[in-house]
Amino acid sequence: MQTWLENVLSGYRILVAVNGDDALRLATRELPTHVLIELNLPDMPGMEVLQQIRQNLPDARIIATHLYESRVFLERTHSAGANGFIPKHKLHSELRPLWM
């Protein structure tokens, strides 16, 4: 995934977190302008991580992704502060336009 992101989003430095705690540490330390967050995290709820990142980075562009396409995920991610939601199977076609 990291290699694909580096190719699709050339010009951006791609940082990868292995879990929610790591994502929060990276976001606090690096202060990214853009965040792609997988909602299925091994150590904490993705929505919680999303909300905390939004609180710490109010101007960041945050895109959430999940394996399943659901209106519930779309609504919950927007309520949590995401700028957009993309189901994983549509990342290849929808990430770049939403990212910019």
SULVENBEL-V400819 format. One record per residue. N is the residue number from 1. D_LAST is the distance of its C-alpha to the last C-alpha in Angstrom with 2 decimals. Layout:
{{N	D_LAST} {N	D_LAST}}
This chain:
{{1	18.78} {2	18.05} {3	18.76} {4	16.57} {5	13.54} {6	14.55} {7	14.75} {8	11.55} {9	9.43} {10	11.79} {11	11.78} {12	11.19} {13	14.49} {14	14.93} {15	17.50} {16	19.35} {17	21.54} {18	24.48} {19	25.04} {20	24.26} {21	26.43} {22	24.83} {23	21.30} {24	22.63} {25	24.34} {26	21.35} {27	19.14} {28	22.09} {29	22.83} {30	19.52} {31	17.57} {32	14.10} {33	11.03} {34	9.33} {35	11.80} {36	12.38} {37	15.88} {38	18.51} {39	20.82} {40	23.92} {41	24.98} {42	28.50} {43	29.58} {44	28.18} {45	26.43} {46	22.66} {47	22.49} {48	24.49} {49	22.24} {50	19.17} {51	21.20} {52	22.36} {53	19.02} {54	17.87} {55	21.18} {56	20.81} {57	17.18} {58	16.91} {59	13.81} {60	11.78} {61	8.86} {62	11.09} {63	10.92} {64	14.51} {65	16.14} {66	19.79} {67	22.21} {68	23.28} {69	21.66} {70	23.16} {71	22.83} {72	24.31} {73	21.46} {74	18.94} {75	21.13} {76	21.95} {77	18.47} {78	17.54} {79	20.91} {80	20.32} {81	17.20} {82	14.26} {83	11.27} {84	11.58} {85	13.98} {86	14.06} {87	17.53} {88	17.95} {89	19.29} {90	16.13} {91	13.70} {92	14.23} {93	13.10} {94	10.67} {95	8.65} {96	6.32} {97	5.61} {98	5.59} {99	3.79} {100	0.00}}
